[in-house]
Amino acid sequence: MKNIFSVLCLLLFVTACGDKKTTQPLSIITANGEITYQVETAQTPEELKTGLMYRDFLAADSGMIFLLNPPQQAIMWMKNTLIPLDMLFIDENGKITWIYENATPLSEKYIISPLPSKAVLELNGGDAKKHNIETGDTVKHRFFNNI
């Protein structure tokens, strides 16, 4: 019985540790100054497909950046996404080319960027307005080799 309990505790510990998401810093340079976020990255096919689905909370000043390789017209949606998001579409140089604000949770409507994007940054809905983030602002992150 003691061995079963030990194995269960170890499994719970491993599961809890494995569920932690690794984040890295990202900055957005706006007309009003620099805003810093801690973001998760989505690069693998599974990460790109899942994104922020099934989460009921996204901490302030955090988000997820999706790497599109090669740069392409991005197609996003909110299927199984429980929280509103702002989506920032970013070109190869780190410039924001388009912003889709307050995407509707659980919507299956496609959100299609008008220009090719190297990355899409998802933030809490309302962050773009709150921080005066606009098209033409620069995103600094390792994906753009500008940090």
Secondary structure, DSSP 8 states (H G I E B T S, - for coil): -HHHHHHHHHHHHHHHHHT----EEEEEEETTEEEEEEEEEE-SHHHHHHTTTT-S---TTEEEEEEEEEEEEEEE--TT--S-EEEEEE-TTSBEEEEEEEE-TT----EEEEEEEEEEEEEETTHHHHTT--TT-EEESGGGT--
